[in-house]
């Protein structure tokens, strides 16, 4: 009986921890404002987390396992002035 209580308590603690530390995905696509062409290889940085990624062949990017909140994104593209 005592072991069942410990296992149940650990299960409840794990569920609460997962809920409190909910992770999310931030995704998008980088386009030229005028031509609407995708920018392949553009760099996107989440300034608050100091995490960066580059866009794929479709101009898409995706950050996984980040906390749900508001972030500032910095987008740069070598040799591009838009």
C-alpha positions as CSV (number, residue, x, y, z in Angstrom):
1,X,0.0,0.0,0.0
2,X,2.8,2.4,0.9
3,X,4.6,1.7,-2.4
4,X,1.4,2.5,-4.3
5,X,1.1,5.9,-2.6
6,X,4.7,6.7,-3.6
7,X,4.2,5.7,-7.2
8,X,1.0,7.6,-7.4
9,X,2.7,10.7,-5.9
10,X,5.5,10.5,-8.4
11,X,3.0,10.2,-11.2
12,X,1.1,13.3,-10.1
13,X,4.3,15.2,-9.6
14,X,5.4,14.3,-13.2
15,X,2.1,15.4,-14.6
16,X,2.2,18.7,-12.8
17,X,5.8,19.3,-13.9
18,X,5.0,18.6,-17.5
19,X,2.0,21.0,-17.4
20,X,3.9,23.8,-15.7
21,X,6.9,23.5,-18.1
22,X,4.7,23.3,-21.2
23,X,6.9,23.6,-24.3
24,X,5.8,24.9,-27.7
25,X,6.9,25.3,-31.3
26,X,7.5,28.6,-33.0
27,X,7.4,28.3,-36.8
28,X,7.1,30.6,-39.8
29,X,8.2,31.5,-43.3
30,X,10.5,34.4,-44.4
31,X,9.4,36.3,-47.5
32,X,10.6,39.3,-49.4
33,X,8.1,42.1,-48.5
34,X,7.6,43.2,-52.1
35,X,8.1,40.2,-54.4
36,X,6.8,37.6,-51.9
37,X,9.7,35.3,-52.8
38,X,11.0,33.0,-50.0
39,X,14.4,33.8,-48.6
40,X,16.3,30.5,-48.5
41,X,19.0,30.4,-45.8
42,X,17.8,33.5,-43.9
43,X,19.0,33.5,-40.3
44,X,16.4,33.9,-37.5
45,X,17.5,34.4,-33.9
46,X,15.3,34.5,-30.8
47,X,17.1,37.2,-29.0
48,X,15.9,36.4,-25.5
49,X,17.1,32.8,-25.8
50,X,20.2,33.4,-27.9
51,X,19.0,30.5,-30.2
52,X,19.2,30.7,-34.0
53,X,18.2,28.7,-37.0
54,X,18.2,29.1,-40.8
55,X,15.3,28.8,-43.2
56,X,15.0,25.7,-45.4
57,X,14.5,25.5,-49.2
58,X,10.9,26.7,-48.8
59,X,11.9,29.7,-46.6
60,X,10.4,27.9,-43.5
61,X,11.9,27.8,-40.0
62,X,10.9,26.0,-36.8
63,X,12.0,26.4,-33.2
64,X,11.0,23.5,-31.0
65,X,10.8,23.1,-27.2
66,X,10.5,26.7,-26.3
67,X,8.3,28.2,-23.5
68,X,5.1,29.8,-24.6
69,X,5.6,33.6,-24.4
70,X,6.3,36.6,-26.5
71,X,9.8,36.8,-28.2
72,X,11.7,39.2,-30.4
73,X,13.0,37.7,-33.6
74,X,16.0,39.1,-35.5
75,X,16.0,38.1,-39.2
76,X,19.1,38.6,-41.3
77,X,20.2,37.5,-44.8
78,X,23.8,37.9,-46.1
79,X,24.0,40.2,-49.1
80,X,20.3,41.3,-48.9
81,X,18.9,44.7,-48.2
82,X,15.2,44.8,-48.0
